């Protein structure tokens, strides 16, 4: 089943680790030329080193529009215009109740998780519209629905991503550009370990209808589908990839 | 628009309680402030436009309520803190927070400047966070509630409004966390209004243009009319009132059946 992304250029943000790394690897295996972007340049290099073929590592903060402009310019020059954008770069922020959340933390989480997706999408969108082919895939989170205490900035940003996804999808649908969001449940990466012990992660897996927490590859599978020709009539949607833990609103 | 419901509420629940309404100078916020006043609550009207907030406060006072206006930009953390500290100084408590403050700009993502994106999210979403943070302890102590305005566009998207849909969806996500943190003492919910006939909705339109826009929009609304600001006010008072005490973390769609969530 290789080759669903043959000839495509994909930009994957947050590609240095976790879900982003798995998506970059999967897109490359599907035939795409992949630009692995991360704010941590060394981790982007590591992922790009695993990709082989035509790939590129780029260091940039997704919330910095000048840096993203330069980064995408380099991708275009080296690999070609971007056909697929996977907005995966994100931060969890400080775990604290609302009354102790700082504006600085709130702002940083929104800047990366929400405004970063806007900045990257806007930068690559013109080319997608002009070429009448494009895929933008955002990452929400099961937290968007969970309403657990102490994660107000992250939850707000990840629900906002869903609103953004729906609106942008309507704007560019006639240009054959699809925009969707993936809503991972708890996934086996570094991020849940910022707030949950190994024991807690095991318990989460046992409670999950499918008997395990997600793997980064589970998310990559769904993203590869949405990025491919097969996903071409799906837009504005939020697809939960979570082992069946919770329904969408 | 004080109905029988308002009079019942006045004696049983809202009397002696204090509500703060951001964006209370016009439209939906104004209608909510006046309905709360009519129901017997003291109201604090926050608005970035001083004259608008003061006009609502005068109208609330004329209806027999204690009311003050505070000029504030909810996107500024010192202003959000001042809204709450002023309320507590003047009235000694704060039971209810209603987040209605919002700004508007319309542009497709390809033409939307980062500045306009950020400015809209700052007021709607960050402003809601800042006001909720400032009011958290008071609302919790009082056993009251928070209602924040989302929008049907958060759930169905809107071309030219990616920032608006994002901000209004973000308010919903934020509110779920707020609800979990305010429980079991106080509630937090969002209302997602459909098309509401507000001054902003009519802004810049001639009578003929307004009628054309209304007639076109109403085609999507099974109830056959635009919503009135009072439709949202009634829903808000329900969620904050004695009959809404076991409803929290929810979205109430008040949209004339425009879509079914």
Interface residues (C-beta under 8 A of the other chain):
Chain A: X65 X97 X98 X99 X101 X103 X106 X107 X110 X114 X115 X118 X119 X121 X122 X125 X126 X129 X144 X145 X146 X147 X148 X149 X150 X151 X152 X153 X155 X156 X157 X158 X159 X160 X161 X162 X163 X164 X165 X166 X167 X168 X169 X170 X171 X172 X236 X249
Chain B: X77 X108 X109 X110 X112 X114 X117 X118 X121 X125 X126 X129 X130 X132 X133 X136 X137 X153 X154 X155 X156 X157 X158 X159 X160 X161 X162 X163 X164 X165 X166 X167 X168 X169 X170 X171 X172 X173 X174 X176 X177 X178 X179 X180 X181 X249 X251 X261
